[in-house]
Amino acid sequence: MYNRIASHTSPKPLILFLTICFAMVIMYSSAAEATQDITPEETPQPTFTRDGENIVASLIPRAKSTSVLIAFSVSEGRLAEVKGMDFKAAARPEVDGKDFKSELFVVSVADVPKGAETRIDVSSDFFSKSTEFWGFNANQVPSWTNMNADNRSQADRIRTLGIVVRDGGPLDTDGAADGRITLIGGPKDSFWGYALGTLFIRFFGIFLVLSVLMIGMMLSGRIFKRVEDQKKRNAQPLPAKSSRPDDDFQTQRLQDVQSPADRSSVQETAAAVAAALHLHVSALQTDVPLRLRISERNPWTQQGRDRSMSVRYITSRRKQV
């Protein structure tokens, strides 16, 4: 009875069903997120503050609920200004807007020697090893260019993207070697890499939670089974006590070891042996006739009888008194 109940309430089918359901929900949500049109505008818009020679942008990128900081600095010239740019103005078929988790940045560098190069460093803890920096120039074909930024690791999990731009070069949007460089671009991460990574993290988290739940259910099932077995043992009646415990113990052992057919044959054999012994002993016993003779009557015997009768009479009288 208990085994049938335990088999019907086994947690394994339930765990498998829940795992499949969660996996389907996650895959559906990820696919929906990948196919829907993602607007590149950020809410709220990034704010820029100057920190000495550097400028720091604060924004909330897509796929995050907290703000991140992106710092801009230059190696040559003076960082004049950094501002945001709507991604729709730079939308082209060669890039996917979902790969840019923030709007574009317009970096202006002044006081650069004419025709010279400067290095623009973009640093943030939001970047990863695979983060790239792509530049946009509407006057070039194609308009988008991978700037092959030098992705370096810094302290506190900060990574720096180093971009080298020449005054009047293809990445300078003003197109003139006038001592001023204007760079338009932004950090780019593969959306599918992010989506698959997020899917893996979610699935692993669900798998871990379900594993802990399964272990807890298995442990609780064993505890309940032990409690049920203890109740059954306590409910069993105690064996009745007999006058001869040794005989009862031997009989119980014989009954436990032997089957009902064996016990019946043993009892018949014992009865036959007892009957044979009884017949054998009875045959050895012979009837001895009881011969009673009346003693010869004479004065001697008569006196003995009188005395024995008088002694019995006196003893009986004393008991009555």
Backbone bond lengths (Angstrom), bond angles and torsions (degrees), N, CA, C in turn:
res aa  C-N    CA-C-N  psi(-1)  N-CA   C-N-CA  omega(-1)  CA-C   N-CA-C  phi
1 M - - - 1.460 - - 1.520 110.30 -
2 Y 1.305 115.99 -49.25 1.468 120.17 -178.39 1.519 111.05 -65.73
3 N 1.347 117.09 -37.46 1.458 119.83 -179.85 1.517 111.28 -64.16
4 R 1.361 117.07 -38.63 1.462 119.10 178.71 1.516 110.90 -65.27
5 I 1.319 117.46 -41.66 1.470 120.55 178.89 1.515 110.74 -64.52
6 A 1.335 116.80 -42.02 1.463 120.11 -179.30 1.514 111.33 -65.14
7 S 1.355 117.03 -37.14 1.459 119.10 179.80 1.519 111.62 -67.92
8 H 1.349 117.90 -33.66 1.456 119.80 179.48 1.518 111.90 -75.23
9 T 1.300 118.89 -27.35 1.468 122.43 -177.88 1.514 112.45 -101.51
10 S 1.332 118.58 19.98 1.466 121.55 179.07 1.512 110.10 -64.83
11 P 1.341 118.64 135.30 1.476 120.69 -176.14 1.515 113.61 -78.91
12 K 1.330 119.93 -9.50 1.463 120.34 -174.45 1.525 112.53 -63.44
13 P 1.340 121.14 -48.05 1.474 118.85 177.47 1.516 112.70 -61.58
14 L 1.321 117.50 -37.38 1.462 120.44 179.23 1.518 110.70 -65.25
15 I 1.327 117.13 -42.36 1.467 120.51 179.57 1.519 110.20 -63.49
16 L 1.327 117.29 -43.87 1.468 120.68 179.25 1.521 111.11 -62.53
17 F 1.314 117.40 -41.76 1.463 120.90 179.80 1.515 111.35 -64.00
18 L 1.347 117.24 -45.22 1.463 120.47 179.74 1.525 111.17 -64.26
19 T 1.331 117.16 -38.67 1.467 119.96 179.18 1.518 111.26 -62.98
20 I 1.322 117.31 -44.28 1.459 120.73 179.28 1.517 110.83 -63.51
21 C 1.327 116.75 -41.75 1.477 120.17 -179.85 1.520 111.27 -63.17
22 F 1.341 117.42 -46.61 1.456 120.40 -179.99 1.524 111.09 -63.63
23 A 1.331 117.32 -40.45 1.466 119.84 179.73 1.524 110.98 -63.75
24 M 1.335 117.34 -40.67 1.458 119.86 178.93 1.517 111.78 -66.18
25 V 1.338 116.95 -39.57 1.467 119.76 178.51 1.515 110.96 -63.96
26 I 1.327 116.74 -43.33 1.464 120.07 -178.83 1.519 110.85 -65.82
27 M 1.339 117.23 -45.07 1.456 119.91 179.57 1.527 111.56 -63.37
28 Y 1.315 116.93 -37.72 1.465 119.79 179.04 1.518 111.33 -66.98
29 S 1.339 116.23 -44.13 1.468 119.52 179.60 1.515 111.55 -64.90
30 S 1.354 117.55 -38.84 1.454 120.41 178.80 1.522 111.27 -67.10
31 A 1.340 116.39 -41.02 1.463 119.25 178.23 1.520 111.37 -65.42
32 A 1.335 116.16 -39.23 1.461 118.89 178.45 1.516 111.11 -65.18
33 E 1.326 115.34 -39.56 1.455 118.80 178.98 1.519 111.35 -66.78
34 A 1.343 117.12 -33.95 1.461 120.12 -179.28 1.516 112.51 -74.12
35 T 1.325 117.97 -31.52 1.458 120.29 -175.14 1.515 113.24 -90.72
36 Q 1.317 118.44 -20.42 1.447 119.46 -176.95 1.527 110.34 -76.60
37 D 1.320 115.61 157.28 1.460 121.03 178.15 1.515 108.39 -76.58
38 I 1.331 115.88 121.41 1.457 121.88 -179.52 1.518 108.81 -100.58
39 T 1.279 116.84 120.34 1.457 120.66 178.94 1.508 109.23 -77.64
40 P 1.323 119.15 132.23 1.455 121.37 -175.62 1.519 114.02 -81.03
41 E 1.332 118.03 -7.14 1.455 117.68 -179.88 1.514 110.37 -68.16
42 E 1.308 116.27 147.04 1.448 122.28 -179.81 1.524 109.26 -104.43
43 T 1.285 116.17 144.05 1.454 121.93 176.42 1.516 108.48 -128.79
44 P 1.304 120.06 112.64 1.467 125.76 2.79 1.524 112.59 -80.20
45 Q 1.297 117.17 171.58 1.456 123.14 178.58 1.531 109.20 -68.18
46 P 1.342 117.45 149.32 1.473 119.04 -179.99 1.525 111.24 -65.38
47 T 1.288 114.17 145.69 1.464 121.42 176.22 1.522 108.38 -113.77
48 F 1.327 115.99 144.70 1.459 121.72 -174.60 1.526 108.96 -119.49
49 T 1.311 115.47 134.65 1.461 122.25 176.15 1.520 108.45 -131.46
50 R 1.329 115.02 148.65 1.467 119.69 179.75 1.522 109.13 -95.92
51 D 1.319 114.67 134.65 1.460 122.64 177.37 1.527 107.56 -124.64
52 G 1.307 115.28 85.43 1.460 119.71 -176.52 1.511 110.61 68.38
53 E 1.313 117.27 -121.28 1.462 122.06 178.67 1.528 111.88 -85.20
54 N 1.327 116.26 -8.48 1.466 120.68 -176.52 1.523 110.22 -103.01
55 I 1.320 115.64 162.29 1.461 123.18 174.81 1.526 107.55 -125.92
56 V 1.341 115.84 133.65 1.469 122.02 -176.60 1.522 108.33 -115.97
57 A 1.328 115.52 129.30 1.463 122.21 176.57 1.525 109.14 -103.18
58 S 1.332 115.90 134.57 1.466 122.16 177.60 1.524 108.12 -116.59
59 L 1.323 117.07 124.95 1.460 121.36 -177.65 1.524 109.97 -154.40
60 I 1.329 114.71 165.98 1.465 121.90 175.80 1.520 106.86 -110.87
61 P 1.312 118.81 102.66 1.464 120.36 -178.51 1.516 111.43 -74.32
62 R 1.319 114.95 166.74 1.465 119.11 174.58 1.520 110.27 -63.62
63 A 1.321 114.37 150.50 1.469 123.04 179.66 1.518 112.75 72.49
64 K 1.325 117.85 13.21 1.467 120.89 175.05 1.518 109.00 -137.43
65 S 1.325 114.93 151.00 1.464 120.49 178.93 1.519 111.97 -106.77
66 T 1.312 117.44 -5.14 1.464 121.53 178.99 1.523 109.03 -118.00
67 S 1.313 115.22 155.71 1.459 120.60 -177.88 1.522 110.69 -77.26
68 V 1.328 115.55 153.95 1.457 122.94 176.67 1.518 108.29 -124.97
69 L 1.322 115.16 160.15 1.462 121.93 179.42 1.516 109.25 -114.07
70 I 1.318 115.97 134.81 1.459 122.58 177.11 1.527 107.19 -126.15
71 A 1.322 116.09 117.89 1.467 121.82 -176.17 1.525 109.70 -101.00
72 F 1.353 116.24 140.82 1.468 123.47 179.13 1.536 108.27 -119.56
73 S 1.324 114.86 136.64 1.467 120.91 176.39 1.527 108.61 -149.42
74 V 1.345 116.38 159.36 1.473 121.90 -179.79 1.524 108.54 -128.79
75 S 1.338 114.54 153.23 1.465 120.39 178.55 1.526 112.50 -94.09
76 E 1.327 117.89 -23.14 1.458 122.49 -177.85 1.524 108.71 -135.76
77 G 1.329 117.06 132.52 1.447 121.12 -177.81 1.520 111.69 88.04
78 R 1.330 114.91 -161.05 1.462 121.31 -176.44 1.523 108.84 -127.34
79 L 1.346 114.02 131.80 1.468 119.44 178.05 1.527 107.82 -75.80
80 A 1.334 114.76 104.22 1.461 119.21 -173.63 1.521 112.02 -81.05
81 E 1.329 117.89 -45.74 1.466 119.85 -172.57 1.521 109.76 -161.18
82 V 1.349 115.69 148.51 1.466 123.48 170.76 1.524 106.83 -135.26
83 K 1.308 117.38 127.30 1.462 121.50 179.20 1.524 109.39 -140.15
84 G 1.323 114.70 166.12 1.450 120.22 -179.08 1.509 112.40 -89.15
85 M 1.344 115.40 158.53 1.457 122.03 179.65 1.521 109.22 -138.25
86 D 1.334 115.98 136.48 1.461 121.23 179.12 1.524 109.54 -65.12
87 F 1.352 116.21 131.26 1.456 119.87 -177.50 1.528 112.22 -67.15
88 K 1.309 117.75 -25.18 1.464 119.70 -178.16 1.522 111.51 -62.19
89 A 1.319 117.03 -30.04 1.466 119.59 -179.87 1.517 112.16 -69.61
90 A 1.332 118.47 -18.68 1.466 121.95 -178.21 1.523 112.27 -116.43
91 A 1.335 117.49 14.88 1.471 120.48 -178.86 1.515 109.96 -66.96
92 R 1.340 116.11 126.10 1.453 122.34 178.98 1.539 108.07 -139.81
93 P 1.347 117.57 157.71 1.473 118.99 -178.94 1.516 113.63 -65.18
94 E 1.335 118.93 -25.34 1.461 120.03 -175.24 1.522 113.56 -75.25
95 V 1.323 118.66 -8.19 1.454 121.19 178.19 1.522 109.09 -127.88
96 D 1.308 115.84 156.76 1.464 123.21 177.56 1.518 107.85 -111.46
97 G 1.324 115.05 124.18 1.458 119.01 -177.87 1.509 113.92 -61.72
98 K 1.345 117.76 -23.09 1.464 119.54 -179.75 1.526 112.20 -69.70
99 D 1.349 116.41 -19.11 1.467 119.27 -179.82 1.529 113.23 -77.30
100 F 1.334 117.26 -13.20 1.460 121.27 179.51 1.528 108.33 -103.59
101 K 1.313 115.66 114.58 1.469 120.39 -176.26 1.524 112.64 -88.96
102 S 1.315 117.27 0.99 1.462 121.87 175.39 1.519 107.69 -143.19
103 E 1.299 116.55 164.69 1.452 118.51 176.54 1.526 109.78 -72.93
104 L 1.301 115.99 170.09 1.463 120.70 -175.68 1.523 110.91 -75.17
105 F 1.342 114.51 159.94 1.459 121.14 179.26 1.529 108.96 -118.28
106 V 1.328 114.89 140.50 1.466 122.58 174.78 1.525 106.42 -110.24
107 V 1.341 115.07 109.53 1.469 121.66 -176.28 1.521 107.99 -104.39
108 S 1.339 115.08 124.28 1.474 121.12 179.42 1.523 109.00 -112.88
109 V 1.348 115.72 125.38 1.464 122.17 -179.92 1.532 107.52 -119.72
110 A 1.330 115.89 126.71 1.469 121.13 -179.13 1.527 110.25 -112.85
111 D 1.335 114.51 171.48 1.465 122.39 176.75 1.534 111.82 58.50
112 V 1.301 116.07 41.39 1.457 121.63 175.56 1.534 108.01 -99.24
113 P 1.331 118.68 135.17 1.469 118.55 175.35 1.519 110.31 -56.24
114 K 1.327 115.79 137.53 1.450 120.41 -176.11 1.527 110.81 -57.66
115 G 1.349 114.09 128.68 1.454 121.24 179.94 1.518 114.60 76.25
116 A 1.329 118.15 2.43 1.463 121.11 -178.78 1.538 110.78 -86.01
117 E 1.311 115.38 168.43 1.459 122.33 177.87 1.521 110.54 -103.01
118 T 1.296 115.85 152.51 1.456 122.31 173.29 1.526 108.88 -137.54
119 R 1.296 114.15 152.81 1.468 120.29 -179.42 1.525 108.00 -106.96
120 I 1.312 116.00 122.96 1.462 122.43 177.69 1.522 107.71 -104.02
121 D 1.322 116.39 120.64 1.466 122.68 179.31 1.528 109.18 -103.55
122 V 1.315 115.72 128.31 1.467 122.98 176.86 1.521 106.61 -117.78
123 S 1.347 118.01 117.41 1.472 122.85 -172.71 1.526 110.37 -123.06
124 S 1.355 115.23 140.60 1.464 121.08 176.56 1.521 108.74 -169.57
125 D 1.333 115.13 153.02 1.468 119.69 173.80 1.521 111.28 -84.14
126 F 1.326 116.80 0.23 1.455 121.80 177.53 1.524 111.42 -83.88
127 F 1.327 117.86 -17.01 1.456 121.58 -178.91 1.525 110.30 -79.22
128 S 1.335 115.11 156.43 1.460 122.51 177.19 1.525 108.59 -123.11
129 K 1.330 115.78 -178.86 1.462 119.61 -179.68 1.522 112.04 -65.06
130 S 1.322 116.53 -28.65 1.466 120.34 -177.17 1.526 113.25 -91.70
131 T 1.328 118.95 1.56 1.463 121.38 -178.59 1.529 110.36 -68.80
132 E 1.315 115.36 132.56 1.466 121.98 176.82 1.525 109.65 -117.31
133 F 1.321 114.95 161.89 1.464 120.12 175.40 1.525 107.94 -118.37
134 W 1.334 114.58 119.89 1.457 120.53 -178.58 1.521 108.93 -109.85
135 G 1.359 115.49 135.55 1.464 121.56 178.95 1.517 111.75 -103.88
136 F 1.334 114.66 150.73 1.469 121.20 -178.83 1.523 109.78 -122.08
137 N 1.329 113.98 133.50 1.464 120.86 175.31 1.523 107.27 -142.85
138 A 1.323 115.79 110.17 1.464 120.57 -176.91 1.514 112.37 -63.81
139 N 1.329 118.23 -19.31 1.470 121.29 -178.04 1.529 112.33 -86.85
140 Q 1.309 118.12 -3.04 1.463 122.29 -178.69 1.517 110.34 -107.58
141 V 1.340 115.20 157.23 1.471 121.75 174.67 1.534 107.87 -128.88
142 P 1.312 118.75 117.17 1.471 126.68 -4.77 1.524 111.97 -71.05
143 S 1.299 114.99 161.49 1.464 119.45 -175.36 1.526 112.61 -75.52
144 W 1.309 117.41 -29.17 1.465 121.25 -178.60 1.518 110.11 -99.48
145 T 1.335 115.17 139.58 1.456 121.46 -178.10 1.516 109.26 -139.28
146 N 1.345 115.52 132.66 1.460 120.47 171.97 1.523 107.99 -74.74
147 M 1.304 117.38 117.42 1.457 121.71 -173.19 1.524 112.31 -83.77
148 N 1.331 117.50 4.51 1.473 121.95 177.47 1.525 110.90 48.60
149 A 1.304 115.27 53.24 1.458 121.00 -177.61 1.522 110.55 -64.77
150 D 1.322 114.96 145.57 1.461 122.19 176.23 1.530 108.29 -80.64
151 N 1.329 116.60 106.52 1.466 122.01 -176.16 1.528 108.36 -90.36
152 R 1.330 115.99 107.37 1.466 121.48 -176.50 1.529 109.86 -115.94
153 S 1.330 115.10 145.73 1.467 121.49 177.75 1.517 109.64 -92.02
154 Q 1.351 115.47 135.10 1.458 122.53 178.73 1.529 109.21 -118.88
155 A 1.303 115.37 -177.27 1.467 120.20 178.93 1.532 110.19 -70.88
156 D 1.343 114.76 158.99 1.469 122.31 177.63 1.529 111.67 59.54
157 R 1.327 117.02 36.89 1.469 123.91 176.53 1.530 112.67 60.59
158 I 1.281 117.42 24.29 1.461 121.77 177.29 1.529 108.94 -90.67
159 R 1.320 115.30 136.62 1.455 121.68 176.91 1.530 108.81 -119.30
160 T 1.324 115.16 142.81 1.461 122.07 -176.55 1.520 109.73 -117.24
161 L 1.335 115.63 129.37 1.459 122.57 175.41 1.528 107.90 -101.49
162 G 1.318 115.77 114.98 1.464 120.73 -179.63 1.522 111.73 -99.18
163 I 1.354 117.05 123.04 1.462 122.10 -178.38 1.528 108.83 -120.14
164 V 1.319 116.16 128.75 1.462 121.75 177.49 1.526 108.32 -99.90
165 V 1.364 115.75 123.77 1.461 121.89 -177.34 1.538 108.45 -126.55
166 R 1.307 115.25 134.69 1.467 120.36 178.09 1.530 109.80 -100.56
167 D 1.328 115.12 139.05 1.455 120.66 177.49 1.527 109.36 -64.89
168 G 1.343 115.83 122.17 1.452 121.48 -177.26 1.508 113.50 82.70
169 G 1.347 119.11 2.15 1.447 122.76 179.96 1.516 112.38 -79.23
170 P 1.353 117.02 -177.65 1.473 120.03 -176.93 1.525 113.42 -65.44
171 L 1.331 118.27 -23.27 1.462 120.19 179.62 1.518 112.57 -89.96
172 D 1.348 118.08 -9.69 1.462 122.42 175.90 1.521 107.52 -84.51
173 T 1.325 116.48 111.01 1.468 120.39 -172.07 1.515 113.32 -68.29
174 D 1.351 118.37 -22.28 1.471 117.21 178.64 1.524 111.90 -77.74
175 G 1.353 117.26 -17.20 1.445 121.49 174.46 1.503 116.16 70.20
176 A 1.314 119.25 10.85 1.467 122.05 -177.96 1.514 109.28 -127.62
177 A 1.333 115.52 141.41 1.464 121.02 176.64 1.524 108.05 -85.74
178 D 1.286 116.74 76.72 1.468 123.07 -174.65 1.517 113.07 -114.43
179 G 1.328 118.60 14.68 1.457 121.07 -179.57 1.521 113.75 80.98
180 R 1.322 116.37 10.80 1.469 120.02 179.40 1.528 107.85 -136.71
181 I 1.329 115.58 131.19 1.465 121.78 -177.00 1.528 108.54 -116.19
182 T 1.312 114.69 132.85 1.469 121.18 175.59 1.525 107.85 -122.49
183 L 1.313 115.83 118.32 1.470 121.87 -178.52 1.512 108.99 -115.71
184 I 1.351 116.69 131.00 1.465 123.37 176.12 1.527 107.42 -117.47
185 G 1.297 116.03 125.84 1.468 119.89 179.50 1.513 111.49 177.76
186 G 1.323 114.53 -171.92 1.454 119.11 -179.77 1.516 111.75 -169.40
187 P 1.334 117.25 161.44 1.478 120.64 177.84 1.521 110.62 -70.41
188 K 1.324 115.39 140.69 1.467 121.48 -175.15 1.524 109.11 -128.81
189 D 1.334 115.65 130.85 1.464 123.26 175.62 1.517 108.52 -128.06
190 S 1.320 115.84 144.50 1.461 120.50 179.23 1.525 109.81 -65.28
191 F 1.341 114.29 124.29 1.456 118.22 -179.98 1.521 111.62 -65.91
192 W 1.347 116.74 -40.22 1.455 119.58 -177.64 1.523 111.17 -68.02
193 G 1.321 116.63 -35.06 1.464 118.21 174.51 1.515 111.70 -62.20
194 Y 1.345 115.21 -42.26 1.467 119.35 177.39 1.526 111.27 -65.69
195 A 1.361 116.19 -42.76 1.465 119.52 -178.35 1.519 111.54 -64.32
196 L 1.347 116.94 -44.45 1.463 119.57 179.61 1.521 111.44 -66.59
197 G 1.337 116.25 -38.88 1.464 118.73 176.84 1.514 112.09 -63.06
198 T 1.340 115.92 -42.86 1.473 119.51 177.33 1.521 110.96 -63.88
199 L 1.334 116.48 -40.84 1.466 120.06 178.62 1.521 111.13 -62.11
200 F 1.330 116.92 -41.70 1.458 120.36 179.52 1.527 110.90 -64.67
201 I 1.326 115.98 -42.89 1.471 119.65 -179.67 1.523 110.41 -63.39
202 R 1.329 116.50 -43.48 1.463 119.16 -179.87 1.526 111.30 -65.79
203 F 1.312 116.39 -44.89 1.464 119.31 -179.91 1.524 111.16 -63.20
204 F 1.339 116.14 -41.80 1.462 119.01 179.02 1.524 110.65 -63.62
205 G 1.343 117.03 -40.28 1.464 119.58 178.22 1.519 111.99 -63.34
206 I 1.337 116.10 -43.43 1.469 119.45 178.53 1.523 110.69 -64.60
207 F 1.348 116.03 -41.94 1.459 119.69 178.69 1.528 111.16 -61.72
208 L 1.336 116.41 -40.02 1.463 119.53 179.28 1.528 110.87 -65.68
209 V 1.331 116.61 -43.15 1.468 119.88 179.79 1.527 110.92 -64.08
210 L 1.334 116.42 -43.69 1.466 119.46 179.81 1.523 111.60 -67.32
211 S 1.338 117.26 -33.26 1.465 119.64 177.22 1.526 110.69 -65.13
212 V 1.331 115.90 -44.21 1.473 119.35 177.39 1.530 110.22 -62.37
213 L 1.339 116.19 -40.79 1.469 119.43 178.67 1.521 111.39 -63.44
214 M 1.341 117.18 -41.70 1.459 120.47 179.68 1.526 111.21 -64.40
215 I 1.342 116.70 -42.85 1.463 119.59 178.77 1.525 110.61 -62.54
216 G 1.334 116.41 -41.75 1.466 119.21 178.14 1.513 112.53 -62.89
217 M 1.333 117.10 -40.30 1.469 119.90 178.75 1.525 111.44 -67.20
218 M 1.328 116.99 -37.92 1.464 119.52 178.70 1.529 111.02 -65.72
219 L 1.332 116.19 -43.51 1.467 119.36 178.92 1.527 111.03 -64.42
220 S 1.341 116.73 -43.67 1.467 118.94 179.02 1.531 110.99 -64.36
221 G 1.351 117.33 -35.79 1.463 119.47 176.96 1.519 112.58 -63.20
222 R 1.337 116.55 -40.73 1.462 119.04 177.29 1.519 111.70 -65.34
223 I 1.332 116.53 -39.18 1.473 119.73 179.07 1.523 109.99 -63.39
224 F 1.348 116.80 -46.12 1.461 120.02 179.56 1.530 111.42 -63.05
225 K 1.325 117.22 -36.49 1.467 120.40 179.04 1.526 110.72 -65.65
226 R 1.335 116.66 -41.51 1.468 118.77 177.73 1.521 111.25 -63.97
227 V 1.317 116.81 -41.37 1.468 119.79 178.87 1.520 110.47 -62.82
228 E 1.354 116.69 -42.00 1.464 120.26 179.68 1.528 111.24 -65.45
229 D 1.322 117.37 -41.07 1.470 120.05 178.03 1.520 111.33 -64.51
230 Q 1.331 116.92 -38.18 1.471 120.12 178.19 1.523 111.14 -64.85
231 K 1.349 116.27 -38.86 1.463 119.15 177.92 1.530 110.70 -64.94
232 K 1.338 117.26 -39.91 1.467 120.17 179.36 1.522 111.40 -65.09
233 R 1.344 116.69 -40.65 1.474 118.88 178.10 1.517 111.79 -65.39
234 N 1.323 117.11 -37.83 1.467 119.43 179.13 1.518 111.86 -70.34
235 A 1.328 117.79 -27.56 1.462 120.73 -178.43 1.516 113.42 -80.93
236 Q 1.319 120.31 -12.05 1.460 122.67 179.78 1.529 110.22 -70.45
237 P 1.413 119.78 134.35 1.469 121.54 179.98 1.518 111.33 -71.01
238 L 1.347 114.78 147.53 1.457 120.58 178.29 1.526 110.25 -77.09
239 P 1.340 120.36 146.39 1.474 121.98 178.42 1.522 111.47 -67.02
240 A 1.362 116.57 142.33 1.463 121.68 -179.30 1.523 110.83 -69.68
241 K 1.327 114.72 141.17 1.459 120.60 -179.46 1.525 110.37 -81.04
242 S 1.319 118.27 144.29 1.465 123.84 178.65 1.518 109.14 -119.04
243 S 1.343 113.71 170.00 1.467 118.44 -179.03 1.516 111.97 -70.80
244 R 1.331 116.69 -23.93 1.458 119.76 -179.26 1.535 107.97 -125.39
245 P 1.298 116.12 95.15 1.478 118.85 -177.48 1.516 112.29 -63.19
246 D 1.324 117.59 -33.02 1.466 118.76 -178.48 1.520 111.27 -64.46
247 D 1.344 115.58 -42.74 1.456 119.11 179.58 1.527 110.76 -64.74
248 D 1.341 115.93 -42.82 1.463 118.93 179.04 1.517 110.94 -62.95
249 F 1.338 116.52 -39.49 1.459 119.76 179.84 1.525 111.36 -63.95
250 Q 1.350 116.51 -44.09 1.457 119.99 178.81 1.527 111.02 -65.31
251 T 1.351 116.09 -40.76 1.463 119.61 178.90 1.519 111.39 -64.09
252 Q 1.342 116.35 -41.78 1.465 120.35 179.33 1.521 111.32 -63.89
253 R 1.328 115.38 -39.85 1.468 118.54 179.04 1.521 110.76 -64.91
254 L 1.350 116.04 -42.03 1.466 119.02 178.16 1.526 111.16 -63.74
255 Q 1.350 117.04 -40.08 1.456 120.09 -179.66 1.520 111.48 -67.93
256 D 1.346 116.60 -35.56 1.462 119.28 179.04 1.516 111.72 -70.12
257 V 1.338 116.53 -35.51 1.457 119.79 -175.55 1.521 110.89 -81.77
258 Q 1.364 116.80 -41.19 1.453 120.58 -172.31 1.526 110.68 -92.34
259 S 1.288 114.32 152.36 1.460 121.67 174.51 1.527 109.45 -81.86
260 P 1.346 119.27 167.07 1.475 120.60 178.74 1.531 112.78 -58.77
261 A 1.322 118.99 -37.51 1.475 120.72 179.48 1.526 111.17 -66.20
262 D 1.366 114.95 -40.61 1.462 118.07 178.49 1.515 111.52 -65.22
263 R 1.355 116.31 -41.64 1.468 119.10 -179.85 1.536 110.35 -63.27
264 S 1.324 119.24 -38.10 1.463 121.67 179.30 1.527 111.26 -64.90
265 S 1.331 117.06 -42.35 1.462 119.72 179.71 1.528 111.24 -66.69
266 V 1.326 117.75 -36.03 1.467 120.81 178.20 1.518 110.88 -66.29
267 Q 1.336 116.49 -40.75 1.470 118.85 179.09 1.533 111.26 -65.28
268 E 1.324 117.05 -40.27 1.474 118.82 178.64 1.522 110.81 -65.58
269 T 1.324 116.81 -38.75 1.459 119.42 178.74 1.525 111.03 -64.53
270 A 1.342 116.57 -41.58 1.468 119.99 179.64 1.526 111.06 -64.58
271 A 1.341 116.88 -38.55 1.471 119.34 178.72 1.523 111.18 -66.07
272 A 1.327 117.36 -39.98 1.468 120.23 179.44 1.519 111.18 -66.05
273 V 1.361 116.46 -41.25 1.469 119.05 178.61 1.522 110.75 -63.82
274 A 1.352 117.38 -40.69 1.470 120.44 179.80 1.528 111.20 -64.42
275 A 1.349 116.70 -40.50 1.471 119.38 179.12 1.522 111.16 -65.73
276 A 1.324 116.56 -39.33 1.461 119.46 179.55 1.520 111.12 -65.63
277 L 1.323 116.74 -41.93 1.469 119.31 177.60 1.524 111.49 -63.10
278 H 1.312 115.91 -40.08 1.464 118.91 179.82 1.526 110.69 -64.07
279 L 1.298 118.40 -43.16 1.460 120.40 179.30 1.528 111.74 -66.01
280 H 1.334 115.98 -38.97 1.456 119.38 179.74 1.524 111.77 -65.12
281 V 1.312 116.72 -44.55 1.476 119.76 -179.66 1.522 110.21 -68.38
282 S 1.306 117.76 -37.84 1.476 120.23 -179.93 1.522 111.01 -65.35
283 A 1.318 116.84 -34.85 1.468 119.63 179.07 1.513 111.74 -68.75
284 L 1.318 118.06 -31.65 1.467 120.16 178.84 1.516 112.86 -72.56
285 Q 1.328 117.32 -24.20 1.468 119.65 -179.05 1.538 109.30 -83.14
286 T 1.369 116.86 128.53 1.486 122.49 178.79 1.509 109.15 -111.45
287 D 1.319 115.01 145.12 1.455 119.74 -179.87 1.537 110.21 -73.32
288 V 1.314 117.11 126.14 1.490 122.55 177.47 1.525 107.82 -100.88
289 P 1.336 117.84 116.01 1.479 118.13 -177.83 1.526 110.65 -67.73
290 L 1.309 113.70 140.33 1.465 120.50 178.81 1.528 107.93 -93.40
291 R 1.283 113.28 113.97 1.467 120.03 -178.77 1.525 109.44 -107.62
292 L 1.322 115.40 115.51 1.467 121.62 -179.60 1.535 107.99 -106.49
293 R 1.282 113.76 126.78 1.462 118.97 178.71 1.520 109.38 -122.08
294 I 1.247 113.91 136.89 1.481 119.41 177.09 1.525 107.92 -83.44
295 S 1.308 112.90 125.43 1.476 117.88 -177.63 1.541 110.13 -65.19
296 E 1.240 112.25 156.58 1.481 118.77 -178.20 1.528 108.77 -69.48
297 R 1.349 117.23 134.60 1.462 121.84 -177.19 1.525 108.66 -82.21
298 N 1.363 114.52 123.28 1.479 121.08 178.43 1.514 107.74 -152.57
299 P 1.288 119.23 170.59 1.494 120.85 -178.20 1.522 112.52 -60.97
300 W 1.257 116.92 -33.95 1.490 120.08 -176.85 1.516 110.60 -66.80
301 T 1.291 116.77 -49.79 1.453 119.55 179.84 1.506 111.91 -67.54
302 Q 1.329 116.12 -33.33 1.456 118.97 179.80 1.507 110.89 -67.06
303 Q 1.311 117.94 -39.12 1.468 121.46 177.43 1.535 110.96 -64.75
304 G 1.318 117.62 -41.21 1.483 120.35 178.46 1.507 111.39 -61.94
305 R 1.301 117.08 -40.77 1.452 119.85 -179.82 1.517 111.14 -65.62
306 D 1.364 114.92 -42.64 1.468 118.28 -179.85 1.526 110.74 -61.91
307 R 1.280 118.02 -41.98 1.475 120.55 -179.56 1.528 111.63 -66.84
308 S 1.301 116.92 -42.90 1.466 118.35 179.56 1.519 111.34 -64.27
309 M 1.320 117.54 -37.32 1.451 120.10 178.40 1.504 112.00 -68.97
310 S 1.360 117.34 -37.61 1.463 119.69 178.04 1.512 111.49 -67.10
311 V 1.332 118.72 -36.14 1.480 121.71 178.04 1.522 110.30 -65.72
312 R 1.265 118.66 -40.61 1.464 121.69 179.31 1.520 110.31 -67.11
313 Y 1.362 116.01 -36.65 1.455 119.26 179.91 1.508 110.70 -66.71
314 I 1.343 116.97 -45.56 1.475 120.16 -179.79 1.510 110.02 -63.11
315 T 1.313 120.67 -41.59 1.464 124.02 -178.50 1.500 109.97 -65.29
316 S 1.325 117.20 -39.48 1.460 120.39 179.84 1.512 110.89 -67.90
317 R 1.354 119.24 -37.98 1.451 122.03 177.74 1.502 111.98 -65.35
318 R 1.292 117.38 -40.84 1.489 120.81 179.34 1.527 110.09 -63.44
319 K 1.325 117.83 -39.72 1.461 118.90 179.86 1.518 110.85 -66.20
320 Q 1.320 115.71 -34.96 1.473 117.74 179.58 1.512 110.74 -69.91
321 V 1.381 117.09 -39.67 1.470 119.19 178.49 1.511 111.18 -66.31
